[in-house]
Amino acid sequence: MWSLIAGVSYSVATAAYLLLFALLLVKWRGSRHGALLVLACGVTVVWSASIVLITMRNMPISMHIGLLEMLRNASWSAFLLGVLSPSYRTFIIAGYRASKQVLLFAGIYGVLLIAYLLAYAADGIVSEIAGTLSGSIGFIVMAVMGMLLIEQLFRSTSEKSRWGIKFACLGIGGLFAYDFYLYVDALLFRQVNAEIWAARGGAIAFAVPLIAVSAARNPDWSVGISVSRRILFHSVTLIGSALYLLAVAAAGYYLRFFGGEWGTVLQVTFLFGAFFLLIAVLFSGTFRSWLKVFISKHFYNYGYDYREEWLKFTRMLSVEGPQLGERAIEAIAQLVESPKGVLYMRNESDECVVVAEWNTSFPNAPEPADGSLCTFLRNRQWIIDIQEYDTQPEKYEGLTLPGWLRRFPQAWLIVPLLQNTTLLGFVVLSRPRSKITLNWEVLDLLKIVGIQTAGYLAKQQSADALAVARQFETFNRMSTFVVHDLKNLVSQLALLVANAERHKGSAEFQRDMLETIEHAVHKMRVLLQKFNRESTTEKSGPVSLDRILHQAIASKSAADPKPRLEVQREGLAVSANSARLERVIGHLIQNAIEATARDGQVTVRLTEQEGSAVIEVIDTGSGMSEQFIRARLFRPFESTKAAGMGIGVFETREYVHQIGGQLDVDSEVSKGTTFRVRLPLFVDEQDCMSNAA
């Protein structure tokens, strides 16, 4: 059984070191350290492959296995001495440069090699002494010398340069440490432990990724080796999971062994719980984030694999379809392991408003484009670290953070979205799952992706504006044909009415027919006037809001529920076109009626607030989500009605803005909606002049 386990274990070691050997050999450019490292890996491959061969054939351990192991130890020691050689004083002997340390190690290995050969070749007392010296004691001496070299290498390297050799020290040191443990155990018990010996192959294979990382960090060892972060992440996860499961299995074994009658129950319960704990950790976003940051910080020169990150970022933003805002937040947030964020974009009112959210819900608190925050982002083009602002506000001279920012859960960074010198908006990110150091690399990357994101968002805005313009062009062209057809219909119906007066039969029937036709003529003439309204000059003047609202309510008196009017301030007047203002207010009332059940309520309220007339259309209907209001409500040709054209609310907002007013919406799903129209009051210039006089 142990032969099979040993075969598998050393096969893993053979494959791992063979892969490292191939990588080093392909990338080697003739450096001395690289040659020594290639030699050490090659000898290790031959040694482990030989063990696999004899274990699979059930052959006894022969002399050449010991010789190969000595050669393996000597090759790794030679590599360490080669790296250490600049720290040693060297001498020229027989034309070759060498140090006392190299000569000492070469002498010790020479003595051990001779003793090993004599143990097999000689007889009597010489064979016994040689066997004792070259057996467990000899391999312990080689392991101790290797660990001493590791210790010297680490101590003689400056702290700034240790990042380049520390993983090689761990890997090669682990190889010698395992040999030390194996042969000390063999010396104590006078025989090699089969279990420890069988596990050695798999154990030393763990050193390969550590040596590869150090080789990638040291050009003198090898040029151009690059270990994929993704592969390393999954490898570390896999190795960590394997070690965890091994520890759990060992603990379960002892629970069963010492648990008595409850042993099996305790073992199964413990293993089941430990397995679920492992699954929970592996699926934890915080753990994965921490592991990625740890690997980037300790295994690589730079914190990001820029090729992979840029491809992923570009793919995420280049996907056709809606929700570009959410994808933009996610793409930026993933770079710094942030779990949530909000996107603010500049609108027509020269304010930055929330247009997208990712993994959070945030109230729409507008930020003026000429406010302190936007001005700072536009002029400085900085990434704002809110924690740093709180502790060192002098670094952000002239910046005052708005109050709404404090309501954002764990607000951390503000990333500006700049296109040339224009601020299109900004992204607010929450604190990361694992600690991120905001060094020059992270800040520069965020600035670049902010500029790139602004380009994508500006492109989408241009595409949306072009699509709306084309739809309006189509709509206007269609209106021309509709107007032409309506003229014909009006003429035909008018002729029908004239003929019906002269040829009526049944008086009652003819009377009903005439009323119906006259009503249709009237409606079509009104529709014709609406289609022609854009071609005529709109006349504006003082309009009594009391009269407008009474007319709008009267036109909806047959609706169910019937709207009711509350005038809290009479005599208010605004400057507008009477017919068009009645139409846009009537549209808001009609929408409220259609969204409200028959047993609900629709209220129209007129008040005065701070020198403005405020018209509120309040319903208890189905309501709207904040996402719908932000993304679709005011977009032309977007309608939730089967027969709707999607321009009613858009037209209402445009006309309200045109006459100097403002349209706001408050809504909650299943609770109702309030449209609030704020209009400036009409001021008679002659009255003002007379009062001034």
Secondary structure in CASP SS format (residue, H / E / C, confidence):
PFRMAT SS
TARGET T0000
AUTHOR 0000-0000-0000
METHOD secondary structure of the structure
MODEL  1
M C 1.00
W H 1.00
S H 1.00
L H 1.00
I H 1.00
A H 1.00
G H 1.00
V H 1.00
S H 1.00
Y H 1.00
S H 1.00
V H 1.00
A H 1.00
T H 1.00
A H 1.00
A H 1.00
Y H 1.00
L H 1.00
L H 1.00
L H 1.00
F H 1.00
A H 1.00
L H 1.00
L H 1.00
L H 1.00
V H 1.00
K H 1.00
W C 1.00
R C 1.00
G C 1.00
S C 1.00
R H 1.00
H H 1.00
G H 1.00
A H 1.00
L H 1.00
L H 1.00
V H 1.00
L H 1.00
A H 1.00
C H 1.00
G H 1.00
V H 1.00
T H 1.00
V H 1.00
V H 1.00
W H 1.00
S H 1.00
A H 1.00
S H 1.00
I H 1.00
V H 1.00
L H 1.00
I H 1.00
T H 1.00
M H 1.00
R C 1.00
N C 1.00
M C 1.00
P C 1.00
I C 1.00
S C 1.00
M H 1.00
H H 1.00
I H 1.00
G H 1.00
L H 1.00
L H 1.00
E H 1.00
M H 1.00
L H 1.00
R H 1.00
N H 1.00
A H 1.00
S H 1.00
W H 1.00
S H 1.00
A H 1.00
F H 1.00
L H 1.00
L H 1.00
G H 1.00
V H 1.00
L H 1.00
S H 1.00
P H 1.00
S H 1.00
Y C 1.00
R C 1.00
T E 1.00
F E 1.00
I E 1.00
I E 1.00
A C 1.00
G C 1.00
Y E 1.00
R E 1.00
A E 1.00
S E 1.00
K H 1.00
Q H 1.00
V H 1.00
L H 1.00
L H 1.00
F H 1.00
A H 1.00
G H 1.00
I H 1.00
Y H 1.00
G H 1.00
V H 1.00
L H 1.00
L H 1.00
I H 1.00
A H 1.00
Y H 1.00
L H 1.00
L H 1.00
A H 1.00
Y H 1.00
A H 1.00
A C 1.00
D C 1.00
G H 1.00
I H 1.00
V H 1.00
S H 1.00
E H 1.00
I H 1.00
A H 1.00
G H 1.00
T H 1.00
L H 1.00
S H 1.00
G C 1.00
S H 1.00
I H 1.00
G H 1.00
F H 1.00
I H 1.00
V H 1.00
M H 1.00
A H 1.00
V H 1.00
M H 1.00
G H 1.00
M H 1.00
L H 1.00
L H 1.00
I H 1.00
E H 1.00
Q H 1.00
L H 1.00
F H 1.00
R H 1.00
S H 1.00
T C 1.00
S C 1.00
E C 1.00
K C 1.00
S C 1.00
R H 1.00
W H 1.00
G H 1.00
I C 1.00
K H 1.00
F H 1.00
A H 1.00
C H 1.00
L H 1.00
G H 1.00
I H 1.00
G H 1.00
G H 1.00
L H 1.00
F H 1.00
A H 1.00
Y H 1.00
D H 1.00
F H 1.00
Y H 1.00
L H 1.00
Y H 1.00
V H 1.00
D H 1.00
A H 1.00
L H 1.00
L H 1.00
F H 1.00
R C 1.00
Q C 1.00
V C 1.00
N C 1.00
A H 1.00
E H 1.00
I H 1.00
W H 1.00
A H 1.00
A H 1.00
R H 1.00
G H 1.00
G H 1.00
A H 1.00
I H 1.00
A H 1.00
F C 1.00
A H 1.00
V H 1.00
P H 1.00
L H 1.00
I H 1.00
A H 1.00
V H 1.00
S H 1.00
A H 1.00
A H 1.00
R H 1.00
N C 1.00
P C 1.00
D C 1.00
W C 1.00
S C 1.00
V C 1.00
G C 1.00
I C 1.00
S C 1.00
V C 1.00
S C 1.00
R H 1.00
R H 1.00
I H 1.00
L H 1.00
F H 1.00
H H 1.00
S H 1.00
V H 1.00
T H 1.00
L H 1.00
I H 1.00
G H 1.00
S H 1.00
A H 1.00
L H 1.00
Y H 1.00
L H 1.00
L H 1.00
A H 1.00
V H 1.00
A H 1.00
A H 1.00
A H 1.00
G H 1.00
Y H 1.00
Y H 1.00
L H 1.00
R H 1.00
F H 1.00
F H 1.00
G C 1.00
G H 1.00
E H 1.00
W H 1.00
G H 1.00
T H 1.00
V H 1.00
L H 1.00
Q H 1.00
V H 1.00
T H 1.00
F H 1.00
L H 1.00
F H 1.00
G H 1.00
A H 1.00
F H 1.00
F H 1.00
L H 1.00
L H 1.00
I H 1.00
A H 1.00
V H 1.00
L H 1.00
F C 1.00
S C 1.00
G H 1.00
T H 1.00
F H 1.00
R H 1.00
S H 1.00
W H 1.00
L H 1.00
K H 1.00
V H 1.00
F H 1.00
I H 1.00
S H 1.00
K H 1.00
H H 1.00
F H 1.00
Y C 1.00
N C 1.00
Y C 1.00
G C 1.00
Y C 1.00
D C 1.00
Y H 1.00
R H 1.00
E H 1.00
E H 1.00
W H 1.00
L H 1.00
K H 1.00
F H 1.00
T H 1.00
R H 1.00
M H 1.00
L H 1.00
S H 1.00
V C 1.00
E C 1.00
G C 1.00
P C 1.00
Q C 1.00
L H 1.00
G H 1.00
E H 1.00
R H 1.00
A H 1.00
I H 1.00
E H 1.00
A H 1.00
I H 1.00
A H 1.00
Q H 1.00
L H 1.00
V C 1.00
E C 1.00
S C 1.00
P C 1.00
K C 1.00
G E 1.00
V E 1.00
L E 1.00
Y E 1.00
M E 1.00
R E 1.00
N C 1.00
E C 1.00
S C 1.00
D C 1.00
E E 1.00
C E 1.00
V E 1.00
V E 1.00
V E 1.00
A E 1.00
E E 1.00
W E 1.00
N C 1.00
T C 1.00
S C 1.00
F C 1.00
P C 1.00
N C 1.00
A C 1.00
P C 1.00
E E 1.00
P E 1.00
A C 1.00
D C 1.00
G C 1.00
S H 1.00
L H 1.00
C H 1.00
T H 1.00
F H 1.00
L H 1.00
R H 1.00
N H 1.00
R H 1.00
Q C 1.00
W C 1.00
I C 1.00
I E 1.00
D E 1.00
I H 1.00
Q H 1.00
E H 1.00
Y H 1.00
D H 1.00
T H 1.00
Q C 1.00
P H 1.00
E H 1.00
K H 1.00
Y H 1.00
E C 1.00
G C 1.00
L C 1.00
T C 1.00
L C 1.00
P C 1.00
G H 1.00
W H 1.00
L H 1.00
R H 1.00
R H 1.00
F C 1.00
P C 1.00
Q C 1.00
A E 1.00
W E 1.00
L E 1.00
I E 1.00
V E 1.00
P E 1.00
L E 1.00
L E 1.00
Q E 1.00
N C 1.00
T C 1.00
T E 1.00
L E 1.00
L E 1.00
G E 1.00
F E 1.00
V E 1.00
V E 1.00
L E 1.00
S E 1.00
R C 1.00
P C 1.00
R C 1.00
S C 1.00
K C 1.00
I C 1.00
T C 1.00
L C 1.00
N C 1.00
W H 1.00
E H 1.00
V H 1.00
L H 1.00
D H 1.00
L H 1.00
L H 1.00
K H 1.00
I H 1.00
V H 1.00
G H 1.00
I H 1.00
Q H 1.00
T H 1.00
A H 1.00
G H 1.00
Y H 1.00
L H 1.00
A H 1.00
K H 1.00
Q H 1.00
Q H 1.00
S H 1.00
A H 1.00
D H 1.00
A H 1.00
L H 1.00
A H 1.00
V H 1.00
A H 1.00
R H 1.00
Q H 1.00
F H 1.00
E H 1.00
T H 1.00
F H 1.00
N H 1.00
R H 1.00
M H 1.00
S H 1.00
T H 1.00
F H 1.00
V H 1.00
V H 1.00
H H 1.00
D H 1.00
L H 1.00
K H 1.00
N H 1.00
L H 1.00
V H 1.00
S H 1.00
Q H 1.00
L H 1.00
A H 1.00
L H 1.00
L H 1.00
V H 1.00
A H 1.00
N H 1.00
A H 1.00
E H 1.00
R H 1.00
H C 1.00
K C 1.00
G C 1.00
S C 1.00
A H 1.00
E H 1.00
F H 1.00
Q H 1.00
R H 1.00
D H 1.00
M H 1.00
L H 1.00
E H 1.00
T H 1.00
I H 1.00
E H 1.00
H H 1.00
A H 1.00
V H 1.00
H H 1.00
K H 1.00
M H 1.00
R H 1.00
V H 1.00
L H 1.00
L H 1.00
Q H 1.00
K H 1.00
F H 1.00
N C 1.00
R H 1.00
E H 1.00
S H 1.00
T C 1.00
T C 1.00
E C 1.00
K C 1.00
S C 1.00
G E 1.00
P E 1.00
V E 1.00
S E 1.00
L H 1.00
D H 1.00
R H 1.00
I H 1.00
L H 1.00
H H 1.00
Q H 1.00
A H 1.00
I H 1.00
A H 1.00
S H 1.00
K C 1.00
S C 1.00
A C 1.00
A C 1.00
D C 1.00
P C 1.00
K C 1.00
P C 1.00
R E 1.00
L E 1.00
E E 1.00
V E 1.00
Q C 1.00
R C 1.00
E C 1.00
G C 1.00
L C 1.00
A E 1.00
V E 1.00
S E 1.00
A E 1.00
N C 1.00
S H 1.00
A H 1.00
R H 1.00
L H 1.00
E H 1.00
R H 1.00
V H 1.00
I H 1.00
G H 1.00
H H 1.00
L H 1.00
I H 1.00
Q H 1.00
N H 1.00
A H 1.00
I H 1.00
E H 1.00
A H 1.00
T C 1.00
A C 1.00
R C 1.00
D C 1.00
G C 1.00
Q C 1.00
V E 1.00
T E 1.00
V E 1.00
R E 1.00
L E 1.00
T E 1.00
E E 1.00
Q E 1.00
E C 1.00
G C 1.00
S E 1.00
A E 1.00
V E 1.00
I E 1.00
E E 1.00
V E 1.00
I E 1.00
D E 1.00
T C 1.00
G C 1.00
S C 1.00
G C 1.00
M C 1.00
S C 1.00
E H 1.00
Q H 1.00
F H 1.00
I H 1.00
R H 1.00
A H 1.00
R H 1.00
L H 1.00
F C 1.00
R C 1.00
P C 1.00
F C 1.00
E C 1.00
S C 1.00
T C 1.00
K C 1.00
A C 1.00
A C 1.00
G C 1.00
M C 1.00
G C 1.00
I C 1.00
G H 1.00
V H 1.00
F H 1.00
E H 1.00
T H 1.00
R H 1.00
E H 1.00
Y H 1.00
V H 1.00
H H 1.00
Q H 1.00
I C 1.00
G C 1.00
G C 1.00
Q E 1.00
L E 1.00
D E 1.00
V E 1.00
D E 1.00
S E 1.00
E E 1.00
V C 1.00
S C 1.00
K C 1.00
G E 1.00
T E 1.00
T E 1.00
F E 1.00
R E 1.00
V E 1.00
R E 1.00
L E 1.00
P E 1.00
L E 1.00
F C 1.00
V C 1.00
D C 1.00
E H 1.00
Q H 1.00
D H 1.00
C H 1.00
M H 1.00
S H 1.00
N H 1.00
A H 1.00
A C 1.00
END
